[in-house]
Amino acid sequence: MSSRFQHVEIDLADVATVDDLHNLMMQRLEFPHYYGKNWDAFWDVITEPERLPHKLTLRGWADFQQRLAEAAGQLRECLQDAGIRYSYVDCKIEYA
């Protein structure tokens, strides 16, 4: 991603598996082609400077959290921790 997006909205309605989630995140956030589609790789990518948009809206969060509770927890934890540990990760997350 050459320039940082202002706002990215991701609809989680059709996410049925963790693999679906990783594929969707890779596509919508323009992760590199070598993205490993696991939580360690997710962490590595989102903590790159200027990787995440200024605002990220995750639509259908409540239903997604019901379907894939463990993945939802992992996703939320990664996004929150990235912002806490690295001051340059400045992304407001909306769980809609």
C-alpha positions in Angstrom: 0.0 0.0 0.0 1.8 3.1 -1.2 -0.3 5.7 0.5 -2.4 5.2 3.6 -6.1 4.9 3.2 -8.3 7.2 5.2 -11.1 4.7 5.8 -11.6 1.1 5.0 -14.8 -0.7 5.7 -14.8 -4.5 5.8 -18.1 -6.5 5.8 -17.7 -9.7 7.8 -21.1 -11.1 6.9 -19.8 -13.9 4.6 -16.8 -14.9 6.7 -17.4 -18.5 7.7 -13.9 -19.7 8.5 -10.6 -18.2 9.8 -9.2 -18.7 6.3 -12.1 -16.6 4.9 -11.2 -13.9 7.4 -7.5 -13.9 6.4 -8.3 -13.8 2.7 -10.7 -10.9 3.2 -8.3 -8.9 5.3 -5.5 -9.5 2.8 -7.7 -8.3 0.0 -9.3 -5.3 1.6 -6.2 -4.0 3.4 -3.9 -4.8 0.5 -1.6 -7.1 2.4 1.5 -8.2 0.4 1.2 -11.4 -1.8 3.5 -13.3 0.6 1.1 -12.8 3.6 1.1 -16.1 5.5 -2.6 -16.1 6.5 -2.1 -16.8 10.1 -2.1 -14.6 13.3 1.7 -14.2 13.5 1.8 -13.0 9.9 -1.2 -10.8 10.5 0.7 -9.2 13.4 3.8 -8.7 11.3 1.8 -6.9 8.6 -0.4 -4.7 10.7 2.6 -3.4 12.7 4.3 -2.2 9.5 4.4 1.6 9.5 1.4 3.1 7.6 -0.1 -0.3 6.8 -3.5 0.2 8.5 -5.9 2.9 7.4 -6.7 5.9 9.7 -10.1 4.3 10.4 -11.2 0.7 10.0 -14.8 -0.3 10.2 -15.7 -4.0 10.7 -19.3 -4.4 9.7 -21.3 -7.3 11.0 -19.1 -7.7 14.1 -21.7 -9.1 16.5 -22.7 -11.9 14.1 -19.1 -12.6 13.2 -18.2 -12.8 16.9 -21.0 -15.3 17.4 -19.9 -17.5 14.5 -16.1 -17.3 15.1 -15.6 -16.2 18.7 -12.0 -17.3 18.9 -11.0 -15.6 15.6 -12.9 -12.5 16.6 -11.0 -12.3 19.9 -7.7 -12.9 18.2 -8.5 -10.2 15.6 -9.5 -7.6 18.3 -6.5 -8.4 20.4 -4.1 -8.0 17.6 -5.6 -4.7 16.5 -5.7 -3.3 20.0 -2.2 -4.4 20.9 -0.7 -3.0 17.8 -2.1 0.5 18.7 -0.9 0.2 22.2 2.6 -1.1 21.5 3.5 1.0 18.5 2.7 4.7 18.5 2.9 4.9 14.7 0.0 2.4 14.4 -2.7 5.1 14.5 -5.9 3.4 13.4 -9.3 3.9 14.9 -11.3 0.6 14.9 -15.0 0.6 14.7 -16.8 -2.7 15.5 -20.2 -2.1 13.9 
